[in-house]
């Protein structure tokens, strides 16, 4: 058998560029990206196909110490990604030091899975500082292969692809060759809306929101969507809606534009806001949102 296939899992602390790397590698925007930590909540697969290989990349939430059940579920995605990979991409950047999360780094040190240490955002430093970063990380992960990159500028991305293919085991494809991801269209609509909330609101608002697409009709010339934004408190509902609905309208307008680009057709988006107290600590709510 000459065909190779395997699972390549992307892990690392928040805000190091895991989602940007995932999108650059796959060539499509599958993971939402903002400057805020904990933007990624789910484990998202992105599939890269060739005639002789299939790489199943997996973007995961940033490593954190959970404060509520939602974050515990997010960390389950991360811990699973560490154990079921054929190759691990451990992502850091030119600001982060190895002592930021030593407990999790020790787990990476003990794995027998091949590890590629990705030092991202090298466009923000110089050669001398980069060499010191590489030397420091080499001490902490001596068995890892180190790849300095800029995911944003897609610099040195091809070298990662080449090495990943070399490390993959021989195996048949796990998914149909025309499949790009394991997520549904509804999921990506929810993520687009959630991204706009992260971009337009500050403090605790984005972390208190979850999206549910209640109605989805993909017609010939238009996609019609009704979605609900769930928040934890009544005060958050007021902030989300804004004066005479202005804030919610802004989110809806920006989300609709991205939805239209995603589906390549017109979109009608009906957004509502509801209060669901403590949904982040409610097992039933978390299951309904796809976290359990």
Secondary structure, 3 states (H helix, E strand, C coil): CCCEEEEEEEEEECCCCHHHHHHHHHCCCCCCCCCCCCCCCCCEEEEEECCCEEEEEEECCCECCCCCHHHHHHHHHHHHHHHCCCEEEEEEECCCCHHHHHHHHHHHHHCCCEEEEEEECHHHCCHHHHHHHHHHHHHHCCCCEEEECECCCCECHHHHHHHHHHHCCECCCCCCCCCCECCCHHHHHHHHHHHHHHHHCCCCCHHHCEEEEEEEEECCCEEEEEEEEEECCHHHHHHHHCHHHHHHHHHHHHHHHHHHHHHCCEEEEEEEEEECCCHHHCHHHHHHCCCC
